[in-house]
Amino acid sequence: MKYKLLLVDIDGTLLARDGKISAGDRDALAKACHSGTKVSLSTGRVPQACLAIINQLSLNGYHIFFDGALISNTETDEEIYVKPISKHLVRQIVDFVHLNQINIDLYSATRYFIERETWTSDIRRQFFGLQPTIMDFTQLWLKERIIKGTLVICSAEERAKADSFRLQFKDSLSFSWTKTPAYPDVDFINVVDPEVSKGKALEALASYMGIPLTEVMVIGDGTNDISLFALAGLSVAMNNAPPEVKAVANYITLDVDHGGVAAAINRFLL
């Protein structure tokens, strides 16, 4: 099978604890592109947090961001698919976090909003390269198209507050858990429209590109990649993925610290 589209996750797949892409993975991706395979990123990250990676890998094309809520080209800012959180839900989110003193990050396609500086905003700056817009969220739902929120958890108190948030919005929002090897003790909970998933975004991207799903190869390590594995012609889990992700993959490659992406590309694409 000649796979025409390769979809690759970022954190825990391309990026290890040091936040860098190995030379082997970088070279393998370049060879895949040179061979005619389209390569796209699929991530819970916002576009701004992927620019350096996209430029480093010379990936000109469309990528999946926000766990599947947006497909866009960062060079042209063209969007081919977007599922924002409805304005009335954003208003309800803001009311709830204010009432319960919960910190949440909110994102439009181009901006990152917080109400106050916290330890999480330091992570956004230092690791993801994001500069926040600090503002009162009360009127945000009127002014901005919000695509994603994120709850960041490190303490028992933050986890309890996140659990109360999930219980409140369990029927009206979708939640996915992500981690990055750079912060192994931190959980990132992405909050998106209930119809959002990486799998649905893959369907939209493959349709737009005219590529059958059977000719798509995906590589990932997180539970948010499971919806991709169910659709792609070939699903590859990193060896550092949790058991429930490995269980539904067609193949398990090496871990992120030992060139798992390159090993999979060399086995199935080159």
N, C-alpha and C positions, 0 to 999 in steps of 0.2 A: 504494500500500500504506500502510495506517495502522498504524504500529508501536506496539504497546501497552506494550512494555517497552524501556527504554533502559538499557543496562549500560555503565558508564564506569569505566575504569581511573583510578588517581590519579597516581602518579609518572611524569612524562614525558608525561602526557595532560592532566590537570587542573592539576597543579603544575609550574611551571617552576623555574629555578635559585633564584629568590628565595623559593620555598616558598609562593607566594600564588596564588590563583585570580583570573584577570582579571575585571574588571567585566563584560566582554562575555560570557564563558563563564557567569558566575553568572546574568546576566539571561536568557540563552538557556535554561539549565536550569530557571529559574523559569517561563519561558513554556511549556516542554515539560510541566512538572508541571501548570500551569494548564490546558493543553489536554486533560488527561486521560491523558497518558502516564505510566506508572509509571517512576520513575528509581531505579536501584540502583547502588551502587558495587561494583566487582570488583577486588580488590587482593591483593597478597601481604602487606600490612600486617596487624598485629593490630588487634582492635577498638579498643583504647585509643588507638592512634595515628591513628584516624580520627574520633574524637568531635568535635573542633573543626570538621572539614570537614563532617560530617553536620549539625551544628548550624548552621553558616554557611549551608548550602544548604537548610536546613529539610526534610531528607529523612527523613520518618518511614516506616519500613518495613524490609524485609529487605535485607541486603547480604552479599556474598561476601567472606570474609576468608581469610587464610592460604593464598593461591593456590588456593582452592577447598576447603580442608579444613573450613571452617565457614560455615554460613549462619545469621545470627542478626539479631535486632532489638535494637539497642543500648539502646533506651528501656526495653524490657521484659525484656531478657536471654533472650528465648525463642529456642531453637535449633530449626531445622527440619531441619538436616542437619549431621552432624559425622563426620569420619574421623580420629580421633587415631592417633598412632603407638603400636603395641602396647607393653605394658609390658616384655616381654622384649627388644624392640628398643631401647627407651630404655636399658635396663641395658647392652646391648652397646655402644651409642653412648658411654655414660659410661665404660665400661671402656677403649674404644679411645682416646678423647680424653685420658684420664688417662695411658695408656701412652705416647702420642705427643706429649704436651704441646701439644694443639690447643685453642684457645679456641672455644667454641661457645655461642651463646645458645639457651636453651630456653624455650618459651612454653606456658602453659596458656591457657584462654579469657580469663582475667582478669589473669594475672601474667606477668612477664618475669624469668627467672632467669639469674644469672651466678655464677661462682665467685670472680671477682676483678674489680676495676676495671681497664679497659683503655681505649685510645683509642676503641674501638667503643661503650663505654657512654656516653662523652661525646656521640657522635653521637646515640645513642638519646634522651638527655636534651634536647639542644639542638634537634634537628630534628624528632624524632618525639614529643617530650613524654612519654617513658616513664621511669619511675623503676624501677630494678632491685631485685629481691630477691636479696641476696647470700647464698649458702649452699653447702655441700658437696653435690655432685651424687650422692654415693655411694648415698644412700637415696631420691633424688628419684623414681625410677621407682615406688616403693611408695606415695608420698604424693600424687602429682599426676598428672592426666591431661594428658599432653604432646601438643600438637597439631602443633607445628612447631619445628624447630631452624633456626638461621641461622649460616652461616659468612661472615665478613666479610673481604674480601681487598683489601689495598693494596700489599703487598710481595711480592717473589719468594719469600721464605720462607713467607709465609702461603699463597701459591698452591700451593707444593709440598705443604704439609701438607693443604690442601683436596683436592688431587688424590689423595693417599694415602687420605683419608677416603672420597672417591667410589669409588675402586677397591675398598675394603674392603666397601662397602655397595651396590655397583651393582645387585645382584640383589634387594635387600630394601628399598630406599628409592627415592623419586623426588626428582630435583633440578631446580631451575629457577633461572635467572640473572636478576636484576633490577638495575636501576640507578636512581638518582634524579639529575636534573640538578643538584641542589645539591652532589652529591659525584661529579663525572664520572669521577674516577680510582679510585673504590671499587666493587667488585663485591660484591653480596649474593647468596649462594647459599642458597635456601630448601630445607629438607630436610623432606619430608613422607611420609606413607604412600604406597606405590606406586600405589594406586588413585586418588589425588587428582589432580585437574586442574580448572582453571576451567571447562572444558567440561562435565565431569560435574556440577559444582555448578550450572551454568546449567540443565542438564536437570532437576535436582531443584527449582530455584527456579521455573522455568517451569511444571513440573507442579503444584507447590504452588499457584501463582497461577492456574492454568487458562489459560495463555497458550500458543498454539502457537509453536514455535521459529521458524516462518516470520514471525512477527509480533514478533520481537526484533531490535533494532538494537544493535550493540556498537561501542565506540570504544576503541582501545588502541594501545600502542606497543611492547610487549615480546614476547619469544618465548613467555612464559607466556600470552599472549593468543591464540596460534595455535589452541589447542583451541576457543576461543570462536568464532573466525572460521569454523571448519569446520561449526558448527552453526547459527549465527544466520542469520536471513533477510537481514540486511544487515550486512556487516562493514566498518568504517572504520578505516584505519590513519593514525596521525599522520605527518606528513612527516618527523619526526625519528626514526621507527622504522627499525630495520635492514632491509636489503634482503629478508631471508627473511620478514619480517613483511609488508612491502608486497606481496610477490609473491603472497600468498594472500588479500589483501583485495579486496573489491568496489570500494572507492573509497579514494583517498588525499586526506586533507584537509590543511589548513595545519599548520605545526608548533606546538608548545606555546607558543612565545613570540609567536605571531601569531593566537591565537584559533581554533585548529583545532577545538576542541569546538563553539564557537558556529557556526562556518562549516558544520559537518556537520549540526547541529541545524536551522539555518535552511534548509539545502538539502532535508533529508529529512523533517523533522517539523512545521515551522511553515508 
